[in-house]
Amino acid sequence: MKKIAFLILIIALASCGQKKTETQRTDSTAVATTDSVQITNTVKDSILPGPIPNTVMTDEYVKHIAAIAYLWGWPMTNLHNRKALFEKMPEAGYVGGIVPAAPSNQICMLTDYVAPEERAVACPNQDVVYGFGLTDFTKDAVIVQVPDFGDRFWVYQICDERTDGYAALGKMYGSKPGFYLLTGPNWKGKVPDGIQKVFRCNTDLGVVIPRAFQSDDPADKAAIQPAIKQVLMYPLSQFDGKMKIKDWTKAPKFPADASASGETETKWVKPEIYFEELPAILKEVPLRPGEEALYGQMQSILAAAKKNPHIMAVMKQAAIDADKNMIDPLFQFVNVGYTVNHKWQTQRNGAQFGIDYLTRTACAKANIFVNKPVETRYFYQDLDSAGTRLSGSSKYTVTFAKGETPPVKGFWSLTLYNQHHFFSPNQLKRYSLGTKNKNLQYNADGSLTLYVQSAPPDVSKINNWLPAPKEPFSLYVRCYWPDERVLNDSWTPPAVVKVR
């Protein structure tokens, strides 16, 4: 790992040392701005070449460049392969009868919480009604419909292929109902009348994930249905200025891929074929300022591998080793982001990763498709207050002091995931507690204690019980539309205390 870190430093210094300025690139650069990241489409002549052709490359050199390439491209390859699978669908519908999916430039909405059996995306939550769609701007620009959600919390996560957000669309932004236009980096069409706002993506491939809050109340589950029917995405060529409606309860169901039936997330990135896919990823994802040397190094080993099968074999093994030794550990929340009070982990550049390849890939491995911090702040926990791994063989309490439940303008929740980062079956079919639960019992002093254990607590505590499996598990706090105290880490979740 020290060698890899050293290599990253060398690549960064090589890039920073270039004298070519942004002003000198004006003729070949188109700039689009997101909330926190300036994204630049840079032409090929800005790439700084690696070793000249036919330079001898030792196995160790190839391994190190290949490992960095694997870390860099893992999230984009993940999205690339989702598109390859969903593109085969004849229309929007439910894969395996439960996972919303659709061909490019369409979307599919659930009508209730996501089913516990889904294995397409790790760390789902049962506080919102989800939708999912992928964009392909080589085909057309895309219209996104936003219904009138009233007072209900909602947000559309709209990301590029790097999983960086490029749009601001949700209740926290004051977004209005209506039509929004998403375009790709090369779109030069005319914006039609009736469009609220245009968001330009830096890549042709991207993802759109609507989330709308829903409580456990059956009345609320019924009340949300009219809005959900108006959540749609379709090519600009189909836009007629009228709000389209889709009854998602009638959407078709399609067989699931065999890899989606196990205990773990579908394996979207396969190291054995990674370097066969990387050339396509490099074409799909324009480099950012500072990546000129990195792109050159990756392209140099790919070019060498075309001529030398041994180099390709070394790269393949390097990907397999990196997947096991570098990527797999990032699945554990103790290795995601940074540590705050009471051993909770967090990150505060979700969907704004820029060139933070480590955090981008850690989030993609552990819980892909995180929102921007102003939309959602996440806190992850694998350990109790003593630093011992959480396990269903013990009992725990999480107590929020009076007035110290997560300070949010949207909603909050505490979710429990099994060791594979999915829901753990239990008799109550309860996987989280929070704003959606209207029957939580507060203590006499105004504090709120949640009970995390495998066996039911006393009857008086059942409403506050978060059932755990007997095996190791993780806890996860979501703060939707967080207050400033959450954003700057002034507020963090309380300790997870083992009951003695």
Helices and strands as residue ranges (DSSP letters): H 2-16, G 23-28, E 29-33, E 38-42, G 44-46, H 59-86, E 93-95, E 99-101, E 106-109, E 128-136, E 142-146, E 154-160, G 171-173, E 178-183, E 195-200, E 205-213, H 218-223, H 225-228, E 233-235, G 236-238, G 248-250, E 253-254, G 258-260, G 271-273, H 274-284, H 292-307, H 309-322, I 323-327, G 328-331, G 333-335, E 338-339, G 341-343, E 345-346, H 357-367, E 376-381, E 396-400, E 408-418, E 432-434, E 448-453, G 459-464, E 465-467, E 473-482, H 484-487, E 496-498
